[in-house]
Amino acid sequence: MQRFVIGTGRCGSTLLMQMLSEHPDALCILEFLNGLDVRKRFGAEPASGEALAALVSAEHPFVSMLLARGYPVAEVTYPFGPGARFGPQDPLPWLLVAVLPSLSREPDALYDEVLRALRGFPERPLRLHYLALFEWLCARFGRRHWIEKSGASLDFLPAMHALYPDARFLHLHRDGREAALSMREHHAFRLAVSLVYQLGPGGDTSNAGLARLDPERARGARDPIRELLEARPPAELLGRFWSDQIARGYRALPKLSPEQYLELRFEDLVARPRAVLREVAAFFDLDPEAGGWIERASARVRELPKSRFAELPPAEAQRLVAACRTAQSLLGREA
């Protein structure tokens, strides 16, 4: 079974994956698909093992924009510091942004091991290469099942389903107003939203296109990227960003069978973790009793974050509500 956790930004999917990592049979793969070059990641043409290694080891210009300017990115878990192969100013291979650091305390050594394996892969479509990599990682870490989660992956659910038509997709969602306001507190999302709407429909968000936006890497008298990072976009723009992700993801639903799609609320995961995790286990065909994992996973839960929406000025709150209304209704939430 091919298992994916999907959602928008700031929806709680990282917490869910941390909980699922307590299962003794599950290997949780974080942020793999979303950082691969958008021009290449869903390509149908056969690729060599060398081409696959090059794809997963390329830097992501968006990540470099932030790290080179000293902005922290919570999703980047590579252990910069003494003894690390890469520093914040270096182009960081995508596999080392989050995938491998979440699996090993020695990600540099694991990175070398993975690349050696990938270069020996035979020529085949990328969809099969990804599965082979996930299975290789399962064997490497003695796990039976893999689960992949990429931030904002609901955005490209139609492409994921086309790649894996029989996969199971667990969609975790959060109140859009709170998700949008949480995004606004994070530099990465503020920059992403600004770039998306400045580039407009059809804008080039490939690795090459993003690199062209930042040719000097913060050198020069004026730094437009830093200006975007320091800006505070209006709440309704973040709401629109969230809503657009929901709408794009929902385009795939008519093609999915009821057995391969499950929607869960982040608020329910926090309020009733044991019950929700049992539902997750049933959907992903994981043993709910294995090693007492549900009890350990439930212990990771804290109370819901304090509502940011409740603290908005009335006029700003109304604009945010309007921006989120359609997507909230799709999710069966307060419009």
KOLSE-805109 format. One record per residue (C-alpha): residue number from 1; residue in one letter; x, y, z. Coordinates in Angstrom, 1 decimal. Each point is the difference from the previous one (the first is absolute). Example, Ala and Ser with C-alpha at 12.3 -4.5 7.8 and 13.67 -1.06 7.14 Angstrom:
REM KOLSE-805109
@i:1; aa:A; X:12.3; Y:-4.5; Z:7.8
@i:2; aa:S; X:1.4; Y:3.4; Z:-0.7
END
This chain:
REM KOLSE-805109
@i:1; aa:M; X:0.0; Y:0.0; Z:0.0
@i:2; aa:Q; X:1.2; Y:3.5; Z:-0.9
@i:3; aa:R; X:-0.8; Y:2.4; Z:2.9
@i:4; aa:F; X:0.1; Y:3.8; Z:-0.1
@i:5; aa:V; X:-1.0; Y:2.6; Z:2.5
@i:6; aa:I; X:-1.1; Y:3.2; Z:-1.8
@i:7; aa:G; X:-1.1; Y:3.5; Z:1.1
@i:8; aa:T; X:0.7; Y:3.7; Z:-0.3
@i:9; aa:G; X:2.7; Y:1.9; Z:1.9
@i:10; aa:R; X:-0.4; Y:0.2; Z:3.8
@i:11; aa:C; X:-2.7; Y:-2.6; Z:0.1
@i:12; aa:G; X:1.5; Y:-2.3; Z:2.7
@i:13; aa:S; X:1.4; Y:-2.7; Z:-2.3
@i:14; aa:T; X:3.5; Y:0.1; Z:1.5
@i:15; aa:L; X:-1.5; Y:-0.8; Z:3.4
@i:16; aa:L; X:-1.9; Y:-2.9; Z:-1.5
@i:17; aa:M; X:3.2; Y:-1.3; Z:-1.6
@i:18; aa:Q; X:1.8; Y:0.2; Z:3.3
@i:19; aa:M; X:-2.8; Y:-2.0; Z:1.5
@i:20; aa:L; X:0.1; Y:-2.6; Z:-2.7
@i:21; aa:S; X:3.8; Y:-0.3; Z:0.4
@i:22; aa:E; X:-0.8; Y:-1.8; Z:3.3
@i:23; aa:H; X:-1.3; Y:-3.0; Z:-2.0
@i:24; aa:P; X:2.7; Y:-2.7; Z:-0.1
@i:25; aa:D; X:-0.9; Y:-0.9; Z:-3.6
@i:26; aa:A; X:-0.3; Y:3.5; Z:-1.5
@i:27; aa:L; X:2.7; Y:2.0; Z:-1.6
@i:28; aa:C; X:-1.0; Y:3.7; Z:-0.2
@i:29; aa:I; X:1.5; Y:1.8; Z:-2.9
@i:30; aa:L; X:-0.3; Y:3.8; Z:0.4
@i:31; aa:E; X:0.0; Y:2.6; Z:-2.8
@i:32; aa:F; X:1.2; Y:-2.1; Z:-2.9
@i:33; aa:L; X:-2.3; Y:0.9; Z:-2.9
@i:34; aa:N; X:-0.6; Y:3.6; Z:0.6
@i:35; aa:G; X:3.7; Y:1.1; Z:-0.4
@i:36; aa:L; X:0.7; Y:-1.8; Z:-3.3
@i:37; aa:D; X:0.2; Y:2.2; Z:-3.0
@i:38; aa:V; X:-3.6; Y:0.6; Z:-1.1
@i:39; aa:R; X:1.0; Y:-0.3; Z:-3.7
@i:40; aa:K; X:1.4; Y:-3.5; Z:0.6
@i:41; aa:R; X:-1.6; Y:-1.7; Z:3.0
@i:42; aa:F; X:-3.0; Y:-1.5; Z:-1.7
@i:43; aa:G; X:1.6; Y:-0.7; Z:-3.4
@i:44; aa:A; X:-1.1; Y:-3.1; Z:-1.7
@i:45; aa:E; X:3.2; Y:-0.6; Z:-2.0
@i:46; aa:P; X:2.5; Y:-2.7; Z:1.2
@i:47; aa:A; X:2.9; Y:1.3; Z:2.0
@i:48; aa:S; X:3.3; Y:-1.5; Z:0.9
@i:49; aa:G; X:1.2; Y:-0.5; Z:3.6
@i:50; aa:E; X:2.5; Y:2.8; Z:-0.6
@i:51; aa:A; X:-2.9; Y:2.3; Z:-1.0
@i:52; aa:L; X:-1.9; Y:-0.9; Z:3.1
@i:53; aa:A; X:3.0; Y:0.6; Z:2.2
@i:54; aa:A; X:0.4; Y:3.5; Z:-1.6
@i:55; aa:L; X:-3.7; Y:0.8; Z:0.5
@i:56; aa:V; X:-0.1; Y:-0.8; Z:3.7
@i:57; aa:S; X:3.4; Y:1.5; Z:0.7
@i:58; aa:A; X:-0.7; Y:3.4; Z:-1.6
@i:59; aa:E; X:-0.4; Y:3.0; Z:2.2
@i:60; aa:H; X:-3.4; Y:1.7; Z:0.2
@i:61; aa:P; X:0.6; Y:3.7; Z:-0.8
@i:62; aa:F; X:-3.0; Y:1.0; Z:2.2
@i:63; aa:V; X:1.7; Y:-1.6; Z:3.0
@i:64; aa:S; X:3.3; Y:1.6; Z:-0.9
@i:65; aa:M; X:-1.7; Y:3.5; Z:-0.2
@i:66; aa:L; X:-0.9; Y:-0.3; Z:3.7
@i:67; aa:L; X:3.0; Y:-1.7; Z:1.5
@i:68; aa:A; X:2.6; Y:2.2; Z:-1.8
@i:69; aa:R; X:-1.7; Y:3.0; Z:1.6
@i:70; aa:G; X:0.0; Y:-1.5; Z:3.5
@i:71; aa:Y; X:-3.7; Y:-0.7; Z:0.2
@i:72; aa:P; X:-0.9; Y:-3.2; Z:1.9
@i:73; aa:V; X:-2.2; Y:-2.6; Z:-1.7
@i:74; aa:A; X:-1.7; Y:-2.4; Z:2.4
@i:75; aa:E; X:-0.3; Y:-2.6; Z:-2.8
@i:76; aa:V; X:3.8; Y:-0.1; Z:-0.5
@i:77; aa:T; X:1.2; Y:-2.5; Z:2.5
@i:78; aa:Y; X:3.6; Y:-0.4; Z:-1.3
@i:79; aa:P; X:2.3; Y:0.3; Z:3.0
@i:80; aa:F; X:2.2; Y:3.0; Z:-1.0
@i:81; aa:G; X:2.9; Y:0.4; Z:2.3
@i:82; aa:P; X:3.4; Y:-1.4; Z:0.9
@i:83; aa:G; X:0.8; Y:-3.2; Z:-2.0
@i:84; aa:A; X:-2.9; Y:0.6; Z:-2.5
@i:85; aa:R; X:0.9; Y:-0.2; Z:-3.7
@i:86; aa:F; X:-2.2; Y:2.9; Z:-0.9
@i:87; aa:G; X:-0.5; Y:3.5; Z:1.5
@i:88; aa:P; X:-3.0; Y:2.3; Z:-0.4
@i:89; aa:Q; X:1.7; Y:1.9; Z:-2.8
@i:90; aa:D; X:0.6; Y:-3.2; Z:-2.0
@i:91; aa:P; X:-2.4; Y:-1.4; Z:-2.6
@i:92; aa:L; X:-1.6; Y:-2.8; Z:2.0
@i:93; aa:P; X:-1.0; Y:-3.2; Z:-1.8
@i:94; aa:W; X:-3.8; Y:-0.5; Z:0.2
@i:95; aa:L; X:0.4; Y:-3.4; Z:1.6
@i:96; aa:L; X:1.8; Y:1.7; Z:2.9
@i:97; aa:V; X:-2.6; Y:2.7; Z:0.6
@i:98; aa:A; X:-2.3; Y:-2.4; Z:2.0
@i:99; aa:V; X:-0.2; Y:-3.5; Z:-1.5
@i:100; aa:L; X:3.2; Y:-1.5; Z:1.3
@i:101; aa:P; X:0.5; Y:2.1; Z:3.2
@i:102; aa:S; X:-3.4; Y:-1.3; Z:1.1
@i:103; aa:L; X:1.3; Y:-3.6; Z:-0.4
@i:104; aa:S; X:3.6; Y:0.2; Z:1.3
@i:105; aa:R; X:2.2; Y:1.9; Z:2.4
@i:106; aa:E; X:2.7; Y:-0.3; Z:-2.6
@i:107; aa:P; X:-1.7; Y:1.3; Z:-3.1
@i:108; aa:D; X:3.1; Y:0.8; Z:-2.0
@i:109; aa:A; X:1.2; Y:-3.6; Z:0.2
@i:110; aa:L; X:-3.6; Y:-1.2; Z:-0.9
@i:111; aa:Y; X:-0.1; Y:2.4; Z:-2.9
@i:112; aa:D; X:3.2; Y:-1.6; Z:-1.5
@i:113; aa:E; X:-1.5; Y:-3.4; Z:0.5
@i:114; aa:V; X:-3.3; Y:0.9; Z:-1.7
@i:115; aa:L; X:1.7; Y:1.6; Z:-3.0
@i:116; aa:R; X:2.2; Y:-3.1; Z:-0.5
@i:117; aa:A; X:-3.2; Y:-2.1; Z:0.0
@i:118; aa:L; X:-1.9; Y:2.3; Z:-2.3
@i:119; aa:R; X:2.8; Y:0.2; Z:-2.6
@i:120; aa:G; X:-0.3; Y:-3.8; Z:-0.3
@i:121; aa:F; X:-3.7; Y:0.1; Z:-0.8
@i:122; aa:P; X:-1.0; Y:-1.1; Z:-3.5
@i:123; aa:E; X:-1.7; Y:2.4; Z:-2.4
@i:124; aa:R; X:-3.7; Y:0.2; Z:0.6
@i:125; aa:P; X:-2.8; Y:2.7; Z:0.5
@i:126; aa:L; X:0.4; Y:2.3; Z:3.0
@i:127; aa:R; X:-3.2; Y:-1.4; Z:1.6
@i:128; aa:L; X:1.8; Y:-3.4; Z:0.3
@i:129; aa:H; X:3.2; Y:1.6; Z:1.1
@i:130; aa:Y; X:-1.7; Y:1.7; Z:2.9
@i:131; aa:L; X:-1.6; Y:-3.3; Z:1.1
@i:132; aa:A; X:3.3; Y:-1.8; Z:-0.2
@i:133; aa:L; X:1.7; Y:2.7; Z:2.1
@i:134; aa:F; X:-2.8; Y:-0.2; Z:2.7
@i:135; aa:E; X:0.3; Y:-3.7; Z:0.1
@i:136; aa:W; X:3.8; Y:0.2; Z:0.2
@i:137; aa:L; X:-0.3; Y:2.3; Z:3.0
@i:138; aa:C; X:-2.5; Y:-2.4; Z:1.6
@i:139; aa:A; X:2.5; Y:-2.8; Z:-0.4
@i:140; aa:R; X:2.8; Y:2.2; Z:1.3
@i:141; aa:F; X:-1.9; Y:0.9; Z:3.2
@i:142; aa:G; X:-1.8; Y:-3.3; Z:0.5
@i:143; aa:R; X:-3.5; Y:1.2; Z:-0.6
@i:144; aa:R; X:-2.8; Y:-1.6; Z:-2.0
@i:145; aa:H; X:-2.0; Y:3.0; Z:-1.2
@i:146; aa:W; X:0.8; Y:3.5; Z:-1.1
@i:147; aa:I; X:-2.1; Y:3.1; Z:0.3
@i:148; aa:E; X:0.9; Y:3.2; Z:-1.9
@i:149; aa:K; X:-1.0; Y:3.5; Z:1.1
@i:150; aa:S; X:0.8; Y:3.2; Z:-1.9
@i:151; aa:G; X:-1.1; Y:3.4; Z:1.2
@i:152; aa:A; X:-2.8; Y:1.5; Z:-2.1
@i:153; aa:S; X:-0.2; Y:-3.2; Z:-2.0
@i:154; aa:L; X:-3.8; Y:0.4; Z:-0.4
@i:155; aa:D; X:0.9; Y:2.6; Z:-2.6
@i:156; aa:F; X:1.3; Y:-2.7; Z:-2.3
@i:157; aa:L; X:-2.3; Y:-2.9; Z:0.9
@i:158; aa:P; X:-1.2; Y:-0.3; Z:-3.6
@i:159; aa:A; X:3.6; Y:-0.7; Z:-1.1
@i:160; aa:M; X:0.7; Y:-2.3; Z:2.9
@i:161; aa:H; X:-3.2; Y:-2.0; Z:-0.8
@i:162; aa:A; X:1.0; Y:-0.2; Z:-3.7
@i:163; aa:L; X:3.3; Y:-1.4; Z:1.1
@i:164; aa:Y; X:-1.4; Y:-2.4; Z:2.5
@i:165; aa:P; X:-3.6; Y:-0.7; Z:-0.9
@i:166; aa:D; X:-0.4; Y:-2.8; Z:2.7
@i:167; aa:A; X:1.6; Y:1.9; Z:2.9
@i:168; aa:R; X:-1.7; Y:1.0; Z:3.2
@i:169; aa:F; X:-0.1; Y:3.7; Z:0.8
@i:170; aa:L; X:-0.7; Y:1.2; Z:3.6
@i:171; aa:H; X:-1.0; Y:3.7; Z:-0.1
@i:172; aa:L; X:0.5; Y:1.8; Z:3.3
@i:173; aa:H; X:-1.5; Y:3.4; Z:0.1
@i:174; aa:R; X:-0.3; Y:2.9; Z:2.4
@i:175; aa:D; X:-2.2; Y:3.0; Z:0.2
@i:176; aa:G; X:1.1; Y:2.1; Z:-2.9
@i:177; aa:R; X:0.0; Y:3.3; Z:1.9
@i:178; aa:E; X:2.4; Y:-1.4; Z:2.6
@i:179; aa:A; X:2.1; Y:-1.7; Z:-2.6
@i:180; aa:A; X:0.4; Y:3.2; Z:-2.0
@i:181; aa:L; X:0.9; Y:2.0; Z:3.1
@i:182; aa:S; X:2.5; Y:-2.6; Z:1.0
@i:183; aa:M; X:1.6; Y:0.2; Z:-3.5
@i:184; aa:R; X:0.3; Y:3.7; Z:0.5
@i:185; aa:E; X:2.3; Y:-0.5; Z:3.0
@i:186; aa:H; X:2.5; Y:-2.0; Z:-2.1
@i:187; aa:H; X:2.5; Y:1.5; Z:-2.3
@i:188; aa:A; X:-0.1; Y:-2.8; Z:-2.4
@i:189; aa:F; X:-3.7; Y:0.3; Z:-0.6
@i:190; aa:R; X:0.1; Y:3.8; Z:-0.2
@i:191; aa:L; X:2.5; Y:-0.3; Z:-2.7
@i:192; aa:A; X:-1.8; Y:-2.8; Z:-1.8
@i:193; aa:V; X:-3.3; Y:1.9; Z:0.0
@i:194; aa:S; X:1.6; Y:3.2; Z:-1.2
@i:195; aa:L; X:1.8; Y:-1.8; Z:-2.9
@i:196; aa:V; X:-3.0; Y:-2.0; Z:-1.0
@i:197; aa:Y; X:-2.2; Y:3.1; Z:-0.4
@i:198; aa:Q; X:2.7; Y:2.2; Z:-1.5
@i:199; aa:L; X:0.8; Y:-2.6; Z:-2.6
@i:200; aa:G; X:-3.6; Y:-0.5; Z:-0.8
@i:201; aa:P; X:-1.7; Y:-3.0; Z:-1.8
@i:202; aa:G; X:2.5; Y:-2.0; Z:-1.9
@i:203; aa:G; X:3.0; Y:1.6; Z:1.8
@i:204; aa:D; X:3.2; Y:-2.0; Z:-0.2
@i:205; aa:T; X:0.4; Y:-1.7; Z:3.4
@i:206; aa:S; X:2.5; Y:-2.5; Z:-1.3
@i:207; aa:N; X:3.5; Y:-0.1; Z:1.6
@i:208; aa:A; X:1.4; Y:1.9; Z:-3.0
@i:209; aa:G; X:-2.8; Y:2.6; Z:0.2
@i:210; aa:L; X:0.4; Y:0.6; Z:3.7
@i:211; aa:A; X:3.8; Y:0.3; Z:-0.4
@i:212; aa:R; X:-0.5; Y:2.7; Z:-2.5
@i:213; aa:L; X:-1.9; Y:2.0; Z:2.6
@i:214; aa:D; X:3.1; Y:0.1; Z:2.3
@i:215; aa:P; X:3.1; Y:0.2; Z:-2.2
@i:216; aa:E; X:2.1; Y:1.8; Z:2.5
@i:217; aa:R; X:-0.9; Y:-1.9; Z:3.1
@i:218; aa:A; X:-0.6; Y:3.2; Z:2.1
@i:219; aa:R; X:2.9; Y:1.9; Z:-1.4
@i:220; aa:G; X:-0.5; Y:3.6; Z:-1.2
@i:221; aa:A; X:-1.5; Y:3.2; Z:1.4
@i:222; aa:R; X:-3.6; Y:-1.2; Z:-0.3
@i:223; aa:D; X:-1.2; Y:-3.5; Z:0.8
@i:224; aa:P; X:-3.6; Y:-0.6; Z:-1.2
@i:225; aa:I; X:-0.1; Y:-3.5; Z:1.6
@i:226; aa:R; X:0.9; Y:1.4; Z:3.4
@i:227; aa:E; X:-2.7; Y:2.7; Z:-0.5
@i:228; aa:L; X:-2.6; Y:-2.7; Z:-0.6
@i:229; aa:L; X:1.2; Y:-2.0; Z:3.0
@i:230; aa:E; X:-0.3; Y:3.0; Z:2.3
@i:231; aa:A; X:-3.5; Y:0.9; Z:-1.4
@i:232; aa:R; X:-3.1; Y:-1.0; Z:1.8
@i:233; aa:P; X:-2.6; Y:-1.0; Z:-2.6
@i:234; aa:P; X:-3.6; Y:0.7; Z:0.8
@i:235; aa:A; X:-1.9; Y:-2.8; Z:1.7
@i:236; aa:E; X:-2.4; Y:-0.4; Z:-2.9
@i:237; aa:L; X:2.9; Y:-0.7; Z:-2.4
@i:238; aa:L; X:1.0; Y:-2.9; Z:2.1
@i:239; aa:G; X:-3.6; Y:-1.1; Z:0.2
@i:240; aa:R; X:-0.2; Y:0.1; Z:-3.8
@i:241; aa:F; X:3.2; Y:-2.1; Z:-0.2
@i:242; aa:W; X:-1.5; Y:-2.6; Z:2.3
@i:243; aa:S; X:-3.3; Y:0.0; Z:-1.9
@i:244; aa:D; X:1.7; Y:-0.4; Z:-3.3
@i:245; aa:Q; X:1.9; Y:-3.1; Z:1.3
@i:246; aa:I; X:-3.3; Y:-1.6; Z:1.2
@i:247; aa:A; X:-1.7; Y:0.7; Z:-3.4
@i:248; aa:R; X:2.9; Y:-1.4; Z:-2.0
@i:249; aa:G; X:0.1; Y:-3.2; Z:2.1
@i:250; aa:Y; X:-3.7; Y:-0.5; Z:-0.2
@i:251; aa:R; X:0.2; Y:-0.3; Z:-3.7
@i:252; aa:A; X:1.4; Y:-3.5; Z:0.4
@i:253; aa:L; X:-2.8; Y:-1.3; Z:2.3
@i:254; aa:P; X:-2.4; Y:-1.1; Z:-2.7
@i:255; aa:K; X:2.7; Y:-2.4; Z:-1.2
@i:256; aa:L; X:0.7; Y:-1.5; Z:3.4
@i:257; aa:S; X:-2.0; Y:-2.9; Z:1.4
@i:258; aa:P; X:-1.4; Y:0.3; Z:3.6
@i:259; aa:E; X:2.5; Y:-2.7; Z:1.1
@i:260; aa:Q; X:3.0; Y:2.1; Z:-0.9
@i:261; aa:Y; X:-0.8; Y:3.4; Z:1.4
@i:262; aa:L; X:-0.6; Y:1.0; Z:3.7
@i:263; aa:E; X:-0.5; Y:3.5; Z:1.4
@i:264; aa:L; X:0.8; Y:0.7; Z:3.6
@i:265; aa:R; X:0.0; Y:3.2; Z:2.1
@i:266; aa:F; X:3.1; Y:1.2; Z:1.8
@i:267; aa:E; X:-2.2; Y:1.2; Z:2.8
@i:268; aa:D; X:-1.4; Y:-3.6; Z:0.5
@i:269; aa:L; X:3.6; Y:-1.4; Z:-0.1
@i:270; aa:V; X:0.9; Y:2.2; Z:2.9
@i:271; aa:A; X:-3.3; Y:-0.5; Z:1.9
@i:272; aa:R; X:-0.4; Y:-3.8; Z:-0.5
@i:273; aa:P; X:3.5; Y:-1.3; Z:-1.0
@i:274; aa:R; X:-0.6; Y:-3.6; Z:0.8
@i:275; aa:A; X:-3.3; Y:-0.3; Z:-1.9
@i:276; aa:V; X:1.4; Y:1.9; Z:-3.0
@i:277; aa:L; X:3.2; Y:-2.1; Z:-0.1
@i:278; aa:R; X:-2.1; Y:-3.1; Z:-0.1
@i:279; aa:E; X:-1.8; Y:1.4; Z:-3.0
@i:280; aa:V; X:3.3; Y:0.8; Z:-1.6
@i:281; aa:A; X:1.3; Y:-3.5; Z:0.7
@i:282; aa:A; X:-3.1; Y:-1.6; Z:-1.5
@i:283; aa:F; X:0.3; Y:2.2; Z:-3.2
@i:284; aa:F; X:3.7; Y:-0.7; Z:-0.4
@i:285; aa:D; X:-0.2; Y:-3.7; Z:1.0
@i:286; aa:L; X:2.3; Y:0.4; Z:3.0
@i:287; aa:D; X:-0.3; Y:-2.2; Z:3.1
@i:288; aa:P; X:-1.5; Y:2.3; Z:2.6
@i:289; aa:E; X:1.3; Y:-2.2; Z:2.9
@i:290; aa:A; X:3.6; Y:-0.3; Z:-1.2
@i:291; aa:G; X:2.4; Y:0.9; Z:2.8
@i:292; aa:G; X:-2.4; Y:2.3; Z:1.8
@i:293; aa:W; X:0.7; Y:2.7; Z:-2.6
@i:294; aa:I; X:-3.3; Y:1.8; Z:0.3
@i:295; aa:E; X:0.6; Y:0.7; Z:3.7
@i:296; aa:R; X:3.5; Y:1.4; Z:-0.8
@i:297; aa:A; X:-1.3; Y:2.0; Z:-2.9
@i:298; aa:S; X:-2.9; Y:1.4; Z:2.0
@i:299; aa:A; X:2.5; Y:1.3; Z:2.6
@i:300; aa:R; X:1.4; Y:2.3; Z:-2.7
@i:301; aa:V; X:-3.2; Y:2.1; Z:-0.1
@i:302; aa:R; X:-0.2; Y:3.3; Z:1.7
@i:303; aa:E; X:-3.1; Y:2.2; Z:0.1
@i:304; aa:L; X:-1.1; Y:1.9; Z:-3.1
@i:305; aa:P; X:2.1; Y:3.1; Z:-0.7
@i:306; aa:K; X:-1.6; Y:3.3; Z:1.1
@i:307; aa:S; X:-2.4; Y:1.4; Z:-2.6
@i:308; aa:R; X:1.6; Y:2.8; Z:-2.0
@i:309; aa:F; X:-3.3; Y:0.6; Z:-1.8
@i:310; aa:A; X:-1.7; Y:1.0; Z:3.2
@i:311; aa:E; X:2.5; Y:2.8; Z:0.5
@i:312; aa:L; X:-0.4; Y:1.6; Z:-3.5
@i:313; aa:P; X:-1.5; Y:3.4; Z:-0.3
@i:314; aa:P; X:-3.6; Y:-0.3; Z:-1.3
@i:315; aa:A; X:0.6; Y:1.4; Z:-3.5
@i:316; aa:E; X:3.0; Y:-2.2; Z:-0.6
@i:317; aa:A; X:-1.9; Y:-3.0; Z:1.3
@i:318; aa:Q; X:-2.8; Y:0.5; Z:-2.4
@i:319; aa:R; X:2.3; Y:0.2; Z:-2.9
@i:320; aa:L; X:1.7; Y:-3.2; Z:1.0
@i:321; aa:V; X:-3.3; Y:-1.8; Z:0.5
@i:322; aa:A; X:-1.0; Y:1.1; Z:-3.5
@i:323; aa:A; X:3.2; Y:-1.3; Z:-1.5
@i:324; aa:C; X:-0.4; Y:-3.4; Z:1.7
@i:325; aa:R; X:-3.8; Y:-0.4; Z:-0.4
@i:326; aa:T; X:-0.1; Y:-2.3; Z:-3.1
@i:327; aa:A; X:2.6; Y:-2.4; Z:1.2
@i:328; aa:Q; X:-1.4; Y:-0.1; Z:3.5
@i:329; aa:S; X:-3.3; Y:-1.1; Z:-1.5
@i:330; aa:L; X:1.7; Y:-2.7; Z:-2.1
@i:331; aa:L; X:1.5; Y:-1.4; Z:3.3
@i:332; aa:G; X:-3.4; Y:0.2; Z:1.8
@i:333; aa:R; X:1.3; Y:2.7; Z:2.3
@i:334; aa:E; X:-1.3; Y:3.3; Z:1.2
@i:335; aa:A; X:-0.1; Y:2.2; Z:-3.1
END
